[in-house]
Amino acid sequence: MSVPIVFEHPAAFSLILLYFLCMKFCRARFESIIFPAASWMRAAGRGRSTIYEIVKFSAFLMLVTALASPIKKDEVVVLKDTGYEISLILDASGSMAQNGKFDIVKRIVEDFVRERKHDKIGLTIFADFAYVAVPLTYDKESLLRLLDKVEVGIAGTSRTALYEALFMSTKLFKDSHAKNKIAILLTDGMDNAGTVPLDVAINTAKKYGIKVYTIGVGQPGDFNPYVLQKIAKETGGRYFDADSVQKLKEVYRTIDRLEKSEIKGNRYVKKEFFYIWPLAAGLILTLLLVLWRRR
């Protein structure tokens, strides 16, 4: 969308009223010599006088416009803070295909990502094994496009490498200097891969100062609430269980409220000045007037 031209000093246009008042009441008075039958002389000069007055007013109008300072003004906000760094850890094992759970989770997570405008977000997927699908990034659109393509089975269907996923996700923060680092781990199962010990995954998260929120999806017995509670408690996060779509939505809303980015920014106004064009036009017309008078 194009930025409209505005005037920094619009009050300058009040000089136009002063111009017309002076034209009426401030005319110079000269002694005159009256010639008989001189009406033909006045008629001959009337045409030239009209053109002269138009040029004179145009010159004045251009100079007043330059004085009013036409500009294009565009406000720029420079953020002081970088917000949060968030790792999303999603279970894509075979059980997540039941009742369309994974597709429901994806839609809810997508809404969560869109709300986190100033945060860096990464994505880790796990099933038989865990892998980082998207490193921490501000590019939400690319993350959402990739998330939309992730399906159950992309990392296998028979196992749940939950602890490995947490461990790998913490590595995203290895070189991070962010003050606020959180991970949101969602699963509907229990770790049965045995690739990384639970204590190693928890201690690594604590080492990098990551607060882990854990979400158990499904019915009691599908996942181990005690393990998820342990992860959350030892890292300073919270544990949630969600056995319905509405409850799952509320879990993500709660996390969003608990870890809301307080972004403050400096506002700058970028100005593009255009006074040079009416000023140049006004000076050229004034020069023409001077040359006209000297003829």
Buried (B, 14 or more C-beta within 10 A) or exposed (E): EEEEEEBBEEEBBEBBEEBEEEEEEEEEEEEEEEEEEEEEEEEEEEEEEEEBEEBBBBBBBBBBBBBBBBBBEEEEEEEEBBBBBBBBBBBBBBBBBEEEBBEBBBBBBBEBBEBBEBBBBBBBBBBBBBBBBBBBEEEBEEBBEEBEEBEBBEBBBEBBBBBBBBBBBBBBBEEBEBEBBBBBBBBBBBBEBEBBEBEEBBBBBBEBBBBBBBBBBBEEEBBBBEBBBBBBBBBBBBBBBBEEBEEBBBBBBEBBEEBEBEBEEEEEEEEEEBBEEBBEBBBEBBEBBEEEEEE
